[in-house]
Each structure stands twice: as C-alpha cells, then as structure tokens.
Amino acid sequence: FADTDTTSWANLLPKGKSKIVGGRYFAPELDTNATPTATFTIGTTADADGLLTEKGAAVGLQNSLAGQLHYEFDGALIGTEIDATDIVKTITAAVATGATAGTEWIELDIEAVR
C-alpha cells in the first residue's frame, strides 16, 4: 500500500437503490512501520468516507482482532438510501511503510429498497 492508493470493489452493491445498514472491514496492517502514519476511509465514488470515517491503518493504533484491522462502519451513509454499486477504500494520509501483501474483506448488511 502506498500514499493515495485506492482499492475498489466494483459492482459489490446491486443496481438501483440500496440501504447499507451496517458493515465491517477486515485487513492486515496496511502500514507496518514501528511508527505508522497511514489512515484510510471507505465509501462510494461520490462520498469517500460515507461508510467508514478516517481510521488508522496499523494494528495497535485502532481496533485489532488477532493481528488484523477490524472496523465497524460508522459513516454518514449508513442507514440511508444510496444509488451506487462500487465501494472504494482510499489511503488518506502518508504511508510510512506500506504492507506488500495481504487480503482485505468487507462485509455489508444491506436492506433492499422498494
């Protein structure tokens, strides 16, 4: 991971309006430096932090679960109707030492909008 990197989950949401009522993000440390500096957000292309407001990208700085980052979504789009299909994670502050490998997971709790 490096400064301003993005990770996109294309077509993760169904076409048409959806309501994300919750969600979680899991990943290994994104900044492995002894003094990590990286932060990130998760949202849509229209609202970069709409699902997860800015968080630290290293275990120990924020929530961790068995050496993994673990965050519950807390952004302003939670509980609102959205018309987006893609989810985007954006690195928002400089990465001291970027991780070179790892798998990221996103879980979404979605209600259909009729």
Secondary structure, DSSP 8 states (H G I E B T S, - for coil): --TT-EEEETT-S-SS-EEEEEEEEEES-SB-SSS---EEEEE-SS-TTSSEEEEE-SBTTB-EETTEEEEE--STTTTSEE----EEEEEEE--SSB------EEEEEEEE--
